[in-house]
C-alpha cells in the first residue's frame, strides 16, 4: 500500500550518540495515523528517530542508541 509523506522541516534530535541536525518526514495521507521519520544528513541520511502516532498519541518511538 502506498503512503504519502511530506517534508516538515529540520530540527535538532538528541540521542545517546549525540545531537544531529535532522530532516523530518511525516505521513500525511491519513488524519488518524501518522508515521514520523527523522533522517540525519551527517550520517548518510540514516534514520535516527521514528514515531508512530495514532489518534494524537505516540504509540511507538525508536531512537538511535
N, CA, C and O atoms as a Maestro MAE file, in Angstrom:
{
 s_m_m2io_version
 :::
 2.0.0
}

f_m_ct {
 s_m_title
 :::
 protein
 m_atom[260] {
  # First column is atom index #
  i_m_mmod_type
  r_m_x_coord
  r_m_y_coord
  r_m_z_coord
  i_m_residue_number
  s_m_chain_name
  s_m_pdb_residue_name
  s_m_pdb_atom_name
  i_m_atomic_number
  :::
  1 25 0.838 -1.164 0.000 1 A "UNK " " N  " 7
  2 3 0.000 0.000 0.000 1 A "UNK " " CA " 6
  3 2 0.892 1.240 0.000 1 A "UNK " " C  " 6
  4 15 1.808 1.340 0.817 1 A "UNK " " O  " 8
  5 25 0.642 2.163 -0.885 2 A "UNK " " N  " 7
  6 3 1.465 3.381 -0.919 2 A "UNK " " CA " 6
  7 2 1.059 4.375 0.183 2 A "UNK " " C  " 6
  8 15 -0.107 4.463 0.568 2 A "UNK " " O  " 8
  9 25 2.039 5.100 0.662 3 A "UNK " " N  " 7
  10 3 1.821 6.164 1.651 3 A "UNK " " CA " 6
  11 2 2.318 7.470 1.053 3 A "UNK " " C  " 6
  12 15 3.192 7.472 0.186 3 A "UNK " " O  " 8
  13 25 1.760 8.581 1.520 4 A "UNK " " N  " 7
  14 3 2.213 9.909 1.097 4 A "UNK " " CA " 6
  15 2 2.920 10.579 2.269 4 A "UNK " " C  " 6
  16 15 2.398 10.615 3.382 4 A "UNK " " O  " 8
  17 25 4.111 11.108 2.009 5 A "UNK " " N  " 7
  18 3 4.893 11.782 3.043 5 A "UNK " " CA " 6
  19 2 5.176 13.211 2.607 5 A "UNK " " C  " 6
  20 15 5.201 13.521 1.416 5 A "UNK " " O  " 8
  21 25 5.387 14.073 3.591 6 A "UNK " " N  " 7
  22 3 5.758 15.457 3.328 6 A "UNK " " CA " 6
  23 2 6.955 15.822 4.203 6 A "UNK " " C  " 6
  24 15 7.059 15.387 5.350 6 A "UNK " " O  " 8
  25 25 7.844 16.617 3.649 7 A "UNK " " N  " 7
  26 3 8.963 17.140 4.415 7 A "UNK " " CA " 6
  27 2 8.427 18.234 5.327 7 A "UNK " " C  " 6
  28 15 7.860 19.219 4.854 7 A "UNK " " O  " 8
  29 25 8.604 18.064 6.633 8 A "UNK " " N  " 7
  30 3 8.066 19.009 7.612 8 A "UNK " " CA " 6
  31 2 9.117 19.942 8.195 8 A "UNK " " C  " 6
  32 15 8.832 20.703 9.120 8 A "UNK " " O  " 8
  33 25 10.332 19.885 7.656 9 A "UNK " " N  " 7
  34 3 11.366 20.808 8.114 9 A "UNK " " CA " 6
  35 2 12.551 20.079 8.700 9 A "UNK " " C  " 6
  36 15 12.711 18.869 8.540 9 A "UNK " " O  " 8
  37 25 13.375 20.845 9.381 10 A "UNK " " N  " 7
  38 3 14.556 20.261 10.032 10 A "UNK " " CA " 6
  39 2 14.546 20.656 11.499 10 A "UNK " " C  " 6
  40 15 13.977 21.677 11.887 10 A "UNK " " O  " 8
  41 25 15.189 19.823 12.299 11 A "UNK " " N  " 7
  42 3 15.281 20.098 13.734 11 A "UNK " " CA " 6
  43 2 16.444 19.308 14.304 11 A "UNK " " C  " 6
  44 15 16.939 18.365 13.687 11 A "UNK " " O  " 8
  45 25 16.867 19.704 15.478 12 A "UNK " " N  " 7
  46 3 17.948 19.004 16.168 12 A "UNK " " CA " 6
  47 2 17.328 17.880 16.984 12 A "UNK " " C  " 6
  48 15 16.384 18.089 17.746 12 A "UNK " " O  " 8
  49 25 17.884 16.671 16.806 13 A "UNK " " N  " 7
  50 3 17.423 15.497 17.548 13 A "UNK " " CA " 6
  51 2 18.553 15.064 18.478 13 A "UNK " " C  " 6
  52 15 19.677 14.844 18.028 13 A "UNK " " O  " 8
  53 25 18.262 14.943 19.767 14 A "UNK " " N  " 7
  54 3 19.245 14.489 20.757 14 A "UNK " " CA " 6
  55 2 19.106 12.985 20.934 14 A "UNK " " C  " 6
  56 15 18.013 12.475 21.181 14 A "UNK " " O  " 8
  57 25 20.245 12.270 20.803 15 A "UNK " " N  " 7
  58 3 20.280 10.831 21.010 15 A "UNK " " CA " 6
  59 2 21.445 10.507 21.934 15 A "UNK " " C  " 6
  60 15 22.210 11.396 22.308 15 A "UNK " " O  " 8
  61 25 21.580 9.248 22.300 16 A "UNK " " N  " 7
  62 3 22.731 8.853 23.116 16 A "UNK " " CA " 6
  63 2 24.035 8.946 22.330 16 A "UNK " " C  " 6
  64 15 25.113 8.943 22.924 16 A "UNK " " O  " 8
  65 25 23.953 9.031 20.998 17 A "UNK " " N  " 7
  66 3 25.127 9.172 20.135 17 A "UNK " " CA " 6
  67 2 25.486 10.635 19.876 17 A "UNK " " C  " 6
  68 15 26.464 10.919 19.184 17 A "UNK " " O  " 8
  69 25 24.702 11.563 20.427 18 A "UNK " " N  " 7
  70 3 24.953 12.987 20.240 18 A "UNK " " CA " 6
  71 2 23.737 13.692 19.658 18 A "UNK " " C  " 6
  72 15 22.658 13.111 19.535 18 A "UNK " " O  " 8
  73 25 23.936 14.958 19.304 19 A "UNK " " N  " 7
  74 3 22.870 15.758 18.691 19 A "UNK " " CA " 6
  75 2 23.092 15.814 17.192 19 A "UNK " " C  " 6
  76 15 24.219 15.967 16.721 19 A "UNK " " O  " 8
  77 25 21.986 15.686 16.441 20 A "UNK " " N  " 7
  78 3 22.074 15.682 14.989 20 A "UNK " " CA " 6
  79 2 21.049 16.625 14.398 20 A "UNK " " C  " 6
  80 15 19.899 16.662 14.835 20 A "UNK " " O  " 8
  81 25 21.467 17.386 13.404 21 A "UNK " " N  " 7
  82 3 20.531 18.153 12.590 21 A "UNK " " CA " 6
  83 2 19.839 17.133 11.698 21 A "UNK " " C  " 6
  84 15 20.501 16.389 10.975 21 A "UNK " " O  " 8
  85 25 18.520 17.094 11.746 22 A "UNK " " N  " 7
  86 3 17.775 16.046 11.040 22 A "UNK " " CA " 6
  87 2 16.636 16.632 10.219 22 A "UNK " " C  " 6
  88 15 16.077 17.674 10.562 22 A "UNK " " O  " 8
  89 25 16.303 15.950 9.132 23 A "UNK " " N  " 7
  90 3 15.137 16.277 8.316 23 A "UNK " " CA " 6
  91 2 13.979 15.420 8.804 23 A "UNK " " C  " 6
  92 15 14.132 14.216 9.008 23 A "UNK " " O  " 8
  93 25 12.818 16.046 8.991 24 A "UNK " " N  " 7
  94 3 11.648 15.296 9.471 24 A "UNK " " CA " 6
  95 2 10.648 15.101 8.342 24 A "UNK " " C  " 6
  96 15 10.181 16.062 7.730 24 A "UNK " " O  " 8
  97 25 10.332 13.847 8.081 25 A "UNK " " N  " 7
  98 3 9.279 13.483 7.140 25 A "UNK " " CA " 6
  99 2 8.097 12.963 7.930 25 A "UNK " " C  " 6
  100 15 8.266 12.308 8.958 25 A "UNK " " O  " 8
  101 25 6.897 13.255 7.448 26 A "UNK " " N  " 7
  102 3 5.701 12.818 8.153 26 A "UNK " " CA " 6
  103 2 4.660 12.300 7.165 26 A "UNK " " C  " 6
  104 15 4.426 12.898 6.114 26 A "UNK " " O  " 8
  105 25 4.047 11.191 7.519 27 A "UNK " " N  " 7
  106 3 2.966 10.640 6.698 27 A "UNK " " CA " 6
  107 2 1.781 11.594 6.760 27 A "UNK " " C  " 6
  108 15 1.387 12.036 7.839 27 A "UNK " " O  " 8
  109 25 1.211 11.913 5.587 28 A "UNK " " N  " 7
  110 3 0.157 12.922 5.534 28 A "UNK " " CA " 6
  111 2 -1.120 12.428 4.852 28 A "UNK " " C  " 6
  112 15 -2.013 13.228 4.573 28 A "UNK " " O  " 8
  113 25 -1.220 11.135 4.582 29 A "UNK " " N  " 7
  114 3 -2.384 10.642 3.843 29 A "UNK " " CA " 6
  115 2 -3.497 10.097 4.725 29 A "UNK " " C  " 6
  116 15 -4.535 9.691 4.202 29 A "UNK " " O  " 8
  117 25 -3.321 10.073 6.043 30 A "UNK " " N  " 7
  118 3 -4.353 9.576 6.947 30 A "UNK " " CA " 6
  119 2 -4.404 10.488 8.172 30 A "UNK " " C  " 6
  120 15 -3.426 10.547 8.918 30 A "UNK " " O  " 8
  121 25 -5.504 11.198 8.405 31 A "UNK " " N  " 7
  122 3 -5.563 12.145 9.527 31 A "UNK " " CA " 6
  123 2 -5.529 11.468 10.902 31 A "UNK " " C  " 6
  124 15 -5.243 12.134 11.897 31 A "UNK " " O  " 8
  125 25 -5.813 10.169 10.982 32 A "UNK " " N  " 7
  126 3 -5.833 9.465 12.273 32 A "UNK " " CA " 6
  127 2 -4.529 8.752 12.596 32 A "UNK " " C  " 6
  128 15 -4.297 8.375 13.745 32 A "UNK " " O  " 8
  129 25 -3.681 8.564 11.598 33 A "UNK " " N  " 7
  130 3 -2.415 7.859 11.798 33 A "UNK " " CA " 6
  131 2 -1.296 8.678 11.183 33 A "UNK " " C  " 6
  132 15 -1.466 9.322 10.148 33 A "UNK " " O  " 8
  133 25 -0.157 8.640 11.841 34 A "UNK " " N  " 7
  134 3 0.993 9.341 11.306 34 A "UNK " " CA " 6
  135 2 2.249 8.546 11.605 34 A "UNK " " C  " 6
  136 15 2.371 7.926 12.662 34 A "UNK " " O  " 8
  137 25 3.164 8.570 10.681 35 A "UNK " " N  " 7
  138 3 4.481 7.999 10.870 35 A "UNK " " CA " 6
  139 2 5.457 9.146 10.670 35 A "UNK " " C  " 6
  140 15 5.452 9.802 9.628 35 A "UNK " " O  " 8
  141 25 6.288 9.383 11.664 36 A "UNK " " N  " 7
  142 3 7.274 10.464 11.592 36 A "UNK " " CA " 6
  143 2 8.661 9.844 11.539 36 A "UNK " " C  " 6
  144 15 8.980 8.949 12.322 36 A "UNK " " O  " 8
  145 25 9.476 10.320 10.622 37 A "UNK " " N  " 7
  146 3 10.832 9.812 10.437 37 A "UNK " " CA " 6
  147 2 11.813 10.968 10.440 37 A "UNK " " C  " 6
  148 15 11.576 11.986 9.789 37 A "UNK " " O  " 8
  149 25 12.909 10.823 11.163 38 A "UNK " " N  " 7
  150 3 13.964 11.830 11.189 38 A "UNK " " CA " 6
  151 2 15.210 11.225 10.562 38 A "UNK " " C  " 6
  152 15 15.679 10.172 10.993 38 A "UNK " " O  " 8
  153 25 15.754 11.900 9.530 39 A "UNK " " N  " 7
  154 3 16.943 11.457 8.812 39 A "UNK " " CA " 6
  155 2 18.078 12.433 9.098 39 A "UNK " " C  " 6
  156 15 17.869 13.647 9.090 39 A "UNK " " O  " 8
  157 25 19.267 11.917 9.348 40 A "UNK " " N  " 7
  158 3 20.426 12.770 9.629 40 A "UNK " " CA " 6
  159 2 21.359 12.802 8.427 40 A "UNK " " C  " 6
  160 15 22.017 11.802 8.140 40 A "UNK " " O  " 8
  161 25 21.435 13.934 7.710 41 A "UNK " " N  " 7
  162 3 22.357 14.041 6.573 41 A "UNK " " CA " 6
  163 2 23.811 13.744 6.954 41 A "UNK " " C  " 6
  164 15 24.551 13.183 6.146 41 A "UNK " " O  " 8
  165 25 24.231 14.111 8.171 42 A "UNK " " N  " 7
  166 3 25.610 13.884 8.611 42 A "UNK " " CA " 6
  167 2 25.920 12.400 8.792 42 A "UNK " " C  " 6
  168 15 27.089 12.020 8.870 42 A "UNK " " O  " 8
  169 25 24.897 11.564 8.859 43 A "UNK " " N  " 7
  170 3 25.080 10.114 8.997 43 A "UNK " " CA " 6
  171 2 24.621 9.391 7.736 43 A "UNK " " C  " 6
  172 15 24.104 8.276 7.810 43 A "UNK " " O  " 8
  173 25 24.807 10.019 6.586 44 A "UNK " " N  " 7
  174 3 24.431 9.388 5.323 44 A "UNK " " CA " 6
  175 2 22.922 9.270 5.143 44 A "UNK " " C  " 6
  176 15 22.443 8.347 4.484 44 A "UNK " " O  " 8
  177 25 22.177 10.196 5.724 45 A "UNK " " N  " 7
  178 3 20.711 10.217 5.687 45 A "UNK " " CA " 6
  179 2 20.088 8.980 6.338 45 A "UNK " " C  " 6
  180 15 18.991 8.567 5.963 45 A "UNK " " O  " 8
  181 25 20.779 8.396 7.300 46 A "UNK " " N  " 7
  182 3 20.199 7.253 8.007 46 A "UNK " " CA " 6
  183 2 19.108 7.745 8.969 46 A "UNK " " C  " 6
  184 15 19.134 8.880 9.445 46 A "UNK " " O  " 8
  185 25 18.169 6.864 9.230 47 A "UNK " " N  " 7
  186 3 17.070 7.192 10.142 47 A "UNK " " CA " 6
  187 2 17.600 7.165 11.567 47 A "UNK " " C  " 6
  188 15 18.205 6.180 11.990 47 A "UNK " " O  " 8
  189 25 17.373 8.247 12.309 48 A "UNK " " N  " 7
  190 3 17.842 8.291 13.695 48 A "UNK " " CA " 6
  191 2 16.686 8.292 14.698 48 A "UNK " " C  " 6
  192 15 16.900 8.097 15.895 48 A "UNK " " O  " 8
  193 25 15.465 8.511 14.209 49 A "UNK " " N  " 7
  194 3 14.315 8.502 15.108 49 A "UNK " " CA " 6
  195 2 13.062 8.189 14.302 49 A "UNK " " C  " 6
  196 15 12.922 8.619 13.157 49 A "UNK " " O  " 8
  197 25 12.151 7.431 14.916 50 A "UNK " " N  " 7
  198 3 10.870 7.068 14.297 50 A "UNK " " CA " 6
  199 2 9.784 7.176 15.356 50 A "UNK " " C  " 6
  200 15 9.980 6.758 16.497 50 A "UNK " " O  " 8
  201 25 8.653 7.730 14.982 51 A "UNK " " N  " 7
  202 3 7.476 7.751 15.860 51 A "UNK " " CA " 6
  203 2 6.259 7.302 15.066 51 A "UNK " " C  " 6
  204 15 6.054 7.722 13.927 51 A "UNK " " O  " 8
  205 25 5.461 6.447 15.678 52 A "UNK " " N  " 7
  206 3 4.188 6.037 15.114 52 A "UNK " " CA " 6
  207 2 3.109 6.658 15.991 52 A "UNK " " C  " 6
  208 15 3.056 6.395 17.192 52 A "UNK " " O  " 8
  209 25 2.248 7.483 15.395 53 A "UNK " " N  " 7
  210 3 1.228 8.229 16.135 53 A "UNK " " CA " 6
  211 2 -0.150 7.786 15.656 53 A "UNK " " C  " 6
  212 15 -0.403 7.706 14.454 53 A "UNK " " O  " 8
  213 25 -1.032 7.498 16.602 54 A "UNK " " N  " 7
  214 3 -2.404 7.122 16.280 54 A "UNK " " CA " 6
  215 2 -3.354 7.937 17.142 54 A "UNK " " C  " 6
  216 15 -3.255 7.928 18.369 54 A "UNK " " O  " 8
  217 25 -4.262 8.633 16.502 55 A "UNK " " N  " 7
  218 3 -5.248 9.482 17.186 55 A "UNK " " CA " 6
  219 2 -4.594 10.456 18.155 55 A "UNK " " C  " 6
  220 15 -5.089 10.673 19.261 55 A "UNK " " O  " 8
  221 25 -3.469 11.044 17.727 56 A "UNK " " N  " 7
  222 3 -2.789 12.066 18.512 56 A "UNK " " CA " 6
  223 2 -1.870 11.552 19.603 56 A "UNK " " C  " 6
  224 15 -1.253 12.353 20.305 56 A "UNK " " O  " 8
  225 25 -1.761 10.246 19.767 57 A "UNK " " N  " 7
  226 3 -0.937 9.667 20.830 57 A "UNK " " CA " 6
  227 2 0.218 8.870 20.221 57 A "UNK " " C  " 6
  228 15 0.023 8.073 19.303 57 A "UNK " " O  " 8
  229 25 1.432 9.103 20.752 58 A "UNK " " N  " 7
  230 3 2.591 8.351 20.281 58 A "UNK " " CA " 6
  231 2 2.467 6.916 20.785 58 A "UNK " " C  " 6
  232 15 2.441 6.671 21.991 58 A "UNK " " O  " 8
  233 25 2.391 5.974 19.852 59 A "UNK " " N  " 7
  234 3 2.239 4.558 20.193 59 A "UNK " " CA " 6
  235 2 3.578 3.826 20.179 59 A "UNK " " C  " 6
  236 15 3.750 2.815 20.861 59 A "UNK " " O  " 8
  237 25 4.525 4.345 19.398 60 A "UNK " " N  " 7
  238 3 5.828 3.707 19.268 60 A "UNK " " CA " 6
  239 2 6.866 4.784 19.014 60 A "UNK " " C  " 6
  240 15 6.650 5.690 18.209 60 A "UNK " " O  " 8
  241 25 8.004 4.679 19.712 61 A "UNK " " N  " 7
  242 3 9.122 5.605 19.479 61 A "UNK " " CA " 6
  243 2 10.405 4.793 19.474 61 A "UNK " " C  " 6
  244 15 10.654 4.010 20.392 61 A "UNK " " O  " 8
  245 25 11.215 4.975 18.450 62 A "UNK " " N  " 7
  246 3 12.520 4.336 18.378 62 A "UNK " " CA " 6
  247 2 13.545 5.422 18.082 62 A "UNK " " C  " 6
  248 15 13.323 6.296 17.244 62 A "UNK " " O  " 8
  249 25 14.676 5.351 18.786 63 A "UNK " " N  " 7
  250 3 15.744 6.329 18.586 63 A "UNK " " CA " 6
  251 2 17.092 5.637 18.489 63 A "UNK " " C  " 6
  252 15 17.281 4.537 19.008 63 A "UNK " " O  " 8
  253 25 18.027 6.296 17.817 64 A "UNK " " N  " 7
  254 3 19.386 5.808 17.697 64 A "UNK " " CA " 6
  255 2 19.980 5.652 19.085 64 A "UNK " " C  " 6
  256 15 19.887 6.564 19.907 64 A "UNK " " O  " 8
  257 25 20.586 4.516 19.350 65 A "UNK " " N  " 7
  258 3 21.225 4.262 20.656 65 A "UNK " " CA " 6
  259 2 22.718 4.205 20.514 65 A "UNK " " C  " 6
  260 15 23.425 4.001 21.501 65 A "UNK " " O  " 8
  :::
 }
 m_bond[259] {
  # First column is bond index #
  i_m_from
  i_m_to
  i_m_order
  :::
  1 1 2 1
  2 2 3 1
  3 3 4 2
  4 3 5 1
  5 5 6 1
  6 6 7 1
  7 7 8 2
  8 7 9 1
  9 9 10 1
  10 10 11 1
  11 11 12 2
  12 11 13 1
  13 13 14 1
  14 14 15 1
  15 15 16 2
  16 15 17 1
  17 17 18 1
  18 18 19 1
  19 19 20 2
  20 19 21 1
  21 21 22 1
  22 22 23 1
  23 23 24 2
  24 23 25 1
  25 25 26 1
  26 26 27 1
  27 27 28 2
  28 27 29 1
  29 29 30 1
  30 30 31 1
  31 31 32 2
  32 31 33 1
  33 33 34 1
  34 34 35 1
  35 35 36 2
  36 35 37 1
  37 37 38 1
  38 38 39 1
  39 39 40 2
  40 39 41 1
  41 41 42 1
  42 42 43 1
  43 43 44 2
  44 43 45 1
  45 45 46 1
  46 46 47 1
  47 47 48 2
  48 47 49 1
  49 49 50 1
  50 50 51 1
  51 51 52 2
  52 51 53 1
  53 53 54 1
  54 54 55 1
  55 55 56 2
  56 55 57 1
  57 57 58 1
  58 58 59 1
  59 59 60 2
  60 59 61 1
  61 61 62 1
  62 62 63 1
  63 63 64 2
  64 63 65 1
  65 65 66 1
  66 66 67 1
  67 67 68 2
  68 67 69 1
  69 69 70 1
  70 70 71 1
  71 71 72 2
  72 71 73 1
  73 73 74 1
  74 74 75 1
  75 75 76 2
  76 75 77 1
  77 77 78 1
  78 78 79 1
  79 79 80 2
  80 79 81 1
  81 81 82 1
  82 82 83 1
  83 83 84 2
  84 83 85 1
  85 85 86 1
  86 86 87 1
  87 87 88 2
  88 87 89 1
  89 89 90 1
  90 90 91 1
  91 91 92 2
  92 91 93 1
  93 93 94 1
  94 94 95 1
  95 95 96 2
  96 95 97 1
  97 97 98 1
  98 98 99 1
  99 99 100 2
  100 99 101 1
  101 101 102 1
  102 102 103 1
  103 103 104 2
  104 103 105 1
  105 105 106 1
  106 106 107 1
  107 107 108 2
  108 107 109 1
  109 109 110 1
  110 110 111 1
  111 111 112 2
  112 111 113 1
  113 113 114 1
  114 114 115 1
  115 115 116 2
  116 115 117 1
  117 117 118 1
  118 118 119 1
  119 119 120 2
  120 119 121 1
  121 121 122 1
  122 122 123 1
  123 123 124 2
  124 123 125 1
  125 125 126 1
  126 126 127 1
  127 127 128 2
  128 127 129 1
  129 129 130 1
  130 130 131 1
  131 131 132 2
  132 131 133 1
  133 133 134 1
  134 134 135 1
  135 135 136 2
  136 135 137 1
  137 137 138 1
  138 138 139 1
  139 139 140 2
  140 139 141 1
  141 141 142 1
  142 142 143 1
  143 143 144 2
  144 143 145 1
  145 145 146 1
  146 146 147 1
  147 147 148 2
  148 147 149 1
  149 149 150 1
  150 150 151 1
  151 151 152 2
  152 151 153 1
  153 153 154 1
  154 154 155 1
  155 155 156 2
  156 155 157 1
  157 157 158 1
  158 158 159 1
  159 159 160 2
  160 159 161 1
  161 161 162 1
  162 162 163 1
  163 163 164 2
  164 163 165 1
  165 165 166 1
  166 166 167 1
  167 167 168 2
  168 167 169 1
  169 169 170 1
  170 170 171 1
  171 171 172 2
  172 171 173 1
  173 173 174 1
  174 174 175 1
  175 175 176 2
  176 175 177 1
  177 177 178 1
  178 178 179 1
  179 179 180 2
  180 179 181 1
  181 181 182 1
  182 182 183 1
  183 183 184 2
  184 183 185 1
  185 185 186 1
  186 186 187 1
  187 187 188 2
  188 187 189 1
  189 189 190 1
  190 190 191 1
  191 191 192 2
  192 191 193 1
  193 193 194 1
  194 194 195 1
  195 195 196 2
  196 195 197 1
  197 197 198 1
  198 198 199 1
  199 199 200 2
  200 199 201 1
  201 201 202 1
  202 202 203 1
  203 203 204 2
  204 203 205 1
  205 205 206 1
  206 206 207 1
  207 207 208 2
  208 207 209 1
  209 209 210 1
  210 210 211 1
  211 211 212 2
  212 211 213 1
  213 213 214 1
  214 214 215 1
  215 215 216 2
  216 215 217 1
  217 217 218 1
  218 218 219 1
  219 219 220 2
  220 219 221 1
  221 221 222 1
  222 222 223 1
  223 223 224 2
  224 223 225 1
  225 225 226 1
  226 226 227 1
  227 227 228 2
  228 227 229 1
  229 229 230 1
  230 230 231 1
  231 231 232 2
  232 231 233 1
  233 233 234 1
  234 234 235 1
  235 235 236 2
  236 235 237 1
  237 237 238 1
  238 238 239 1
  239 239 240 2
  240 239 241 1
  241 241 242 1
  242 242 243 1
  243 243 244 2
  244 243 245 1
  245 245 246 1
  246 246 247 1
  247 247 248 2
  248 247 249 1
  249 249 250 1
  250 250 251 1
  251 251 252 2
  252 251 253 1
  253 253 254 1
  254 254 255 1
  255 255 256 2
  256 255 257 1
  257 257 258 1
  258 258 259 1
  259 259 260 2
  :::
 }
}
